[in-house]
């Protein structure tokens, strides 16, 4: 009981609200979105190509939406942007359950990607606004843990509700998002969270924000590093499933087991690893995470037994638990206080790697087979060089401006 009280008192109530909301929202979206392709096959006459376009539209929209949403949150405040995104997102999911025309599905998924790119960076920025610097890495790790708890539970719920009625998971997801929007609005009113960033000394315009982001070489190197790393990581979602299905008996069951191992590893190890690394350089965690990603890829390429494949997944996932929260923490250190939303929003540009990765991976898988994972190991490791180069630039900037004590 004392540990629970200590945990609750360690962070702002809005941070707890965002963590709880992350579990609920991710569980809800994970019970519907993984089944969107199957839902489109069952309820429309779309071709496979059109279905792929609809599914990919979300990531493409999210690539550019984060900068807009983040900058807007620095200008008018986190509350307005988050509320608008959640309410619209809820309406989008309800729309999925009602429409039937392919272009409407495409439009809805584009809007869904924009809502995600508006809400998630701004919610991270708000967590940083309300948390002391020495606790932020643990908060980012808690957020990533909350995401994985939701993702672990959601598909099971989706499979159950989808058996009742194909559109029901989307309808439930929509109402969950609307309920979360109302609850978050009530909590932010209670604790008088209105503008936060908008109270900064200078108002941020889109042109000024773009100028700063375009000129910030440290940010540019981090975005390039994240984009290249995303090309390697994105193979786990699509290319790896195809490879396992083609190369192992009962490949579908094995891949399902791998996804369960991935989620369980994150849930078990996320907080212990956060405690071990919170007083160390985010760059160290990113590089170590990339090394483990690469080792996992080598394991995928060379393993010929299901036990070795599962061990490789554990190694890969430990890299995930180190890399992702540290990348968020590094962005937190790079960002000026009054432009945190803009910088967190710019981080969604790395989603371009998730858009490119499956396409490149599919081409390499067709021509190289499992050896393509060796190529991905090299690509993943190369992103560490970009992060390292950015760290040198940040160190120089910190030396010239000691007031920005954000050294790596």
Buried (B, 14 or more C-beta within 10 A) or exposed (E): EEEEEEEEEBBBBBBBBBBBBBBBBBBBBBBBBBBBBEBBEEBBEBEEEBBEBBBBBBBBBBBBBBBBBBBBBBBBBBBBBBBBBBBBBBBBBBBBBEBEEBEBBBBBBBBBBBBBBBBBBBBBBBBBBBBEEEBBBBBBBBBBBBBBBBBBBBBEBBEEBBEEEBBBBBBBBBEBBBBBBBBBBEBBEEEEBEBBBBEBEEEBEEEBBBEBBEEBEBBBBBBBBBBBBBBBBBBBEBBBBBBBBEBBEEBEEBBBBBBEBBBBBBBEBBBEBBEEBBEEBBBBBBBBBBBBBBBBBBBBBEBEEBEEBBBBBBBBBBBBBBBBBBBBBBBBBBBBEBBBBBBBBBBBBBBBBBBBBBBBBBEBBEEEEBEBBBBBBEBBBBBBBBBBBBBEBBBEBBEEEEEBEBEB
